[in-house]
Amino acid sequence: MRQIGTIDDLEQATRFKKYLISEGISCTVNPSESGQAVWVHEEDQLDRARDELSRFKSEPDHVRYQAVRPQAARVSVAELQKLTPKNRRRTVDLRERWSSPTIDHCPVCFGLMGLMVVVALLTGLDPRQHPDFSERMFFSSDGSLNEIASGEVWRLVTPILLHFGILHFLFNLLMLRDLGLLIEYRMGSLKFVGMVLVLAATSNFAQFALYGGAFGGMSGVIYGLFGFLWIRSKLDPEDGFWIHPSSVTYILGWYVLCMLGIIPHVANGAHTGGLVVGAAMGAFKPMWTSLTGRKH
């Protein structure tokens, strides 16, 4: 089930829904932040439905949309009857799945949260007091890249599991839950784990290059996931990714407070590196589609 766009007026949205159904395109209309969102059930009907929406917006009062209501009612029932058990399993409301994700749907995100908890218990949320364990997880223990260059490549990623204090830990755990589960469910676990690894390595390197020192935390990845969601939802709202405007204000506000030093002792380099790389990831697909002219 994919959102193909929005229509401001409820009456027009209802009329368009009935027209799509009369054309054999199974769909749903629901309110959203930007109007009435049109959701199409079947992936193979997306391109046709998008074309119909574009045509409808250019002439919403055309006679073709006025004379479909009796037919639409009949087709609506027929469409429901045609949804075999196999098709019903394939037709999924993404909003419902995001609201109640399970470990089967999002194993990577749940696994990361589990690793965060395990490492927090092993370090007591103060990695510096447990050097035998944490020294091999820091990006660098001697202020150089020698360890990574000699083969300890896990150091590019493992700092994301180290946290300093309960507030630091809880903030990152909850943000990973909110952002990570949504992205993994929509994108798939394989792509999501690749995204996390890239964001971890680039944000950790940015922190090391700008500030050095022993650092840790998932926040570089968190800002990367946020950047991806924010930019993708702006450039391609029909792709199904969405983040509430209040969340954008909150996360960017936190970023600014940290950069100004009002909230001290945070990895600003990791925040910035993650945000930039995540935003670039979010922009890539819409920009590629725009440049090549290929619909996704």
C-alpha positions in Angstrom: 0.0 0.0 0.0 1.6 3.3 -1.1 0.6 6.9 -0.9 0.4 8.6 -4.3 -0.3 12.1 -3.2 -2.9 14.3 -1.4 -6.0 16.3 -2.3 -6.9 19.3 -0.2 -10.7 19.1 -0.5 -12.4 16.1 1.2 -15.3 16.1 -1.3 -12.9 16.1 -4.2 -10.8 13.3 -2.6 -13.9 11.2 -2.1 -14.9 11.7 -5.7 -11.5 10.8 -7.0 -11.4 7.7 -4.8 -14.7 6.5 -6.3 -13.4 7.2 -9.8 -10.3 5.1 -9.2 -12.4 2.3 -7.8 -14.6 2.5 -10.9 -11.5 2.1 -13.0 -10.5 -1.0 -11.1 -7.8 0.6 -9.0 -8.2 -0.4 -5.3 -7.5 2.6 -3.0 -8.2 4.3 0.3 -8.4 8.0 1.3 -7.4 9.1 4.8 -6.7 12.5 6.4 -3.1 13.6 6.7 -1.1 16.7 7.8 -1.1 18.0 4.2 -4.7 17.1 3.2 -6.5 13.9 2.2 -3.9 11.3 1.4 -4.7 8.8 -1.4 -3.3 5.3 -0.8 -3.2 2.7 -3.6 -3.3 -0.9 -2.5 -1.5 -2.6 -5.4 2.1 -1.8 -6.5 1.4 -2.6 -10.1 -1.3 0.1 -10.2 0.9 2.9 -8.8 2.0 4.5 -12.1 -1.5 4.5 -13.5 -3.0 5.9 -10.3 -0.4 8.7 -10.2 -1.3 9.7 -13.8 -5.0 9.7 -12.9 -4.3 11.9 -9.9 -2.4 14.4 -12.0 -5.2 14.5 -14.6 -7.8 14.9 -11.8 -6.0 17.8 -10.2 -5.9 19.6 -13.6 -9.7 19.3 -14.1 -11.4 18.0 -10.9 -14.9 19.1 -12.1 -14.8 17.1 -15.4 -17.9 15.1 -16.2 -16.0 11.9 -16.0 -15.7 12.3 -12.2 -19.4 13.1 -11.8 -21.0 10.0 -13.2 -19.0 7.2 -11.5 -20.7 6.9 -8.1 -23.1 4.0 -8.7 -20.5 2.1 -10.7 -17.9 2.8 -8.0 -20.0 1.2 -5.3 -20.4 -1.9 -7.3 -16.7 -2.1 -8.2 -15.7 -1.5 -4.6 -17.5 -4.6 -3.5 -16.1 -6.5 -6.4 -12.6 -5.4 -5.7 -12.9 -6.6 -2.1 -14.1 -10.0 -3.3 -11.2 -10.2 -5.7 -8.7 -9.8 -2.9 -7.7 -13.5 -2.4 -5.9 -14.5 0.8 -2.6 -14.2 -1.0 -3.4 -10.6 -2.2 -4.7 -9.7 1.3 -1.3 -10.7 2.8 0.4 -8.6 0.1 -1.9 -5.6 0.6 -0.6 -4.0 3.8 -1.3 -0.6 5.4 2.1 0.7 6.2 0.8 3.0 8.9 -0.5 0.0 10.9 2.8 -1.8 10.5 4.7 1.2 11.7 2.5 1.6 14.7 3.1 -2.0 15.9 6.4 -3.3 14.5 7.7 -6.7 15.6 11.2 -8.2 15.7 10.2 -10.2 12.6 9.7 -7.0 10.6 12.6 -5.0 12.0 15.3 -7.4 13.3 18.2 -4.9 12.7 16.7 -2.1 14.7 15.6 -4.4 17.6 19.1 -6.0 17.5 20.8 -2.6 17.7 18.6 -1.7 20.7 19.5 -5.0 22.3 23.2 -4.4 21.8 22.9 -1.0 23.3 21.3 -2.4 26.4 24.0 -5.2 26.7 26.9 -2.7 26.3 25.2 -0.3 28.8 25.1 -3.1 31.4 28.7 -4.2 30.7 30.0 -0.6 31.0 27.7 0.7 33.7 27.1 3.7 31.3 30.6 4.9 31.9 33.0 3.3 29.4 36.0 5.1 30.8 35.7 3.1 34.0 35.9 -0.2 32.1 38.9 0.2 29.8 39.6 -3.5 29.3 36.2 -3.7 27.4 35.7 -0.2 26.0 39.2 0.6 24.8 38.8 -1.8 21.9 35.4 -0.2 21.0 36.5 3.4 20.8 37.3 4.8 17.4 40.9 5.2 18.5 42.7 4.6 21.8 45.8 6.5 20.9 44.5 9.5 18.8 45.6 8.0 15.5 44.1 5.8 12.7 46.8 3.2 13.2 44.6 0.7 14.8 42.0 0.9 12.1 44.7 0.8 9.4 46.1 -2.3 11.0 42.8 -4.2 10.6 40.6 -3.2 13.6 38.0 -2.0 11.3 35.2 -2.6 13.8 36.3 0.6 15.5 34.6 2.6 12.6 31.2 1.4 14.0 31.5 0.2 17.6 31.5 3.7 19.2 27.8 3.9 18.5 27.1 1.3 21.2 29.0 3.2 24.0 27.0 5.7 26.1 27.9 8.0 28.9 25.0 8.3 31.4 21.4 7.3 31.6 20.0 10.3 29.8 22.4 9.9 26.9 21.5 6.2 26.6 17.7 6.7 26.9 17.5 9.5 24.4 19.4 7.6 21.8 17.5 4.3 22.5 14.1 6.0 22.1 15.1 8.0 19.0 16.4 4.8 17.4 13.1 3.1 18.1 11.1 5.9 16.7 13.1 6.6 13.5 14.8 3.2 12.9 11.7 1.0 13.1 9.9 3.2 10.6 12.8 3.3 8.1 13.7 -0.4 8.4 10.1 -1.5 7.9 9.6 0.7 4.8 13.1 0.1 3.3 13.9 -3.5 4.3 16.4 -4.9 6.7 19.3 -5.3 4.3 19.2 -1.7 3.1 18.7 -0.5 6.6 21.8 -2.3 8.0 23.8 -0.8 5.1 22.5 2.6 5.9 23.4 2.2 9.6 26.9 1.1 8.9 27.6 4.0 6.5 26.1 6.5 8.9 28.1 5.0 11.8 31.4 5.1 10.0 31.0 8.5 8.5 29.7 10.2 11.6 32.3 8.6 13.8 35.1 9.7 11.4 33.7 13.2 11.3 33.8 13.4 15.1 37.3 12.0 15.2 38.6 14.3 12.5 37.1 17.4 14.1 37.5 16.8 17.8 39.4 13.5 18.3 39.2 12.0 21.8 37.3 9.1 23.2 33.6 9.4 22.2 30.6 7.3 21.8 26.8 7.3 21.3 24.2 6.4 18.7 23.4 10.1 18.0 25.4 10.3 14.8 23.3 7.5 13.3 20.1 9.1 14.8 20.8 12.4 13.1 21.5 10.5 9.9 18.2 8.6 10.0 16.5 11.9 10.8 18.2 13.7 7.9 17.1 10.8 5.5 13.5 11.0 6.7 13.3 14.8 6.6 14.7 15.2 3.1 13.0 12.2 1.5 9.6 13.3 2.9 10.2 16.8 1.4 11.4 15.7 -2.0 9.3 12.6 -2.5 6.3 12.6 -0.2 4.6 9.9 -2.3 7.3 7.4 -1.3 5.6 6.7 2.0 8.2 8.2 4.4 6.9 10.9 6.7 8.1 12.8 9.8 5.9 15.1 11.9 6.9 18.8 11.7 7.1 19.0 15.5 9.7 16.3 15.5 11.7 18.2 12.9 11.6 21.3 15.1 12.6 19.3 18.2 15.5 17.5 16.6 16.9 20.5 14.9 16.4 22.6 18.0 18.4 20.1 20.0 21.1 20.1 17.3 21.4 23.9 17.5 21.5 23.9 21.3 24.4 21.4 21.2 26.3 23.3 18.6 26.0 26.5 20.6 27.4 24.7 23.7 24.2 25.2 25.7 24.1 21.5 26.0 27.8 20.5 26.6 29.8 17.4 26.2 28.1 16.1 23.0 29.6 14.7 19.8 28.8 17.7 17.5 31.0 16.3 14.8 29.1 13.0 14.7 25.8 14.9 14.7 26.8 17.0 11.8 28.4 14.2 9.8 25.4 12.0 10.3 22.9 14.7 9.4 24.8 15.6 6.2 25.2 12.0 5.0 21.7 11.0 5.9 20.2 14.0 4.1 22.3 13.1 1.0 20.9 9.6 1.2 17.4 10.9 1.4 17.9 13.2 -1.6 19.6 10.7 -3.8 16.6 8.7 -5.1 14.3 11.7 -5.8 17.2 13.6 -7.5 18.1 10.6 -9.6 14.5 10.2 -10.6 14.3 13.8 -11.6 17.5 13.7 -13.6 16.7 10.5 -15.5 13.0 11.0 -15.8 12.3 7.5 -14.6 9.4 7.0 -12.2 10.1 4.8 -9.2 
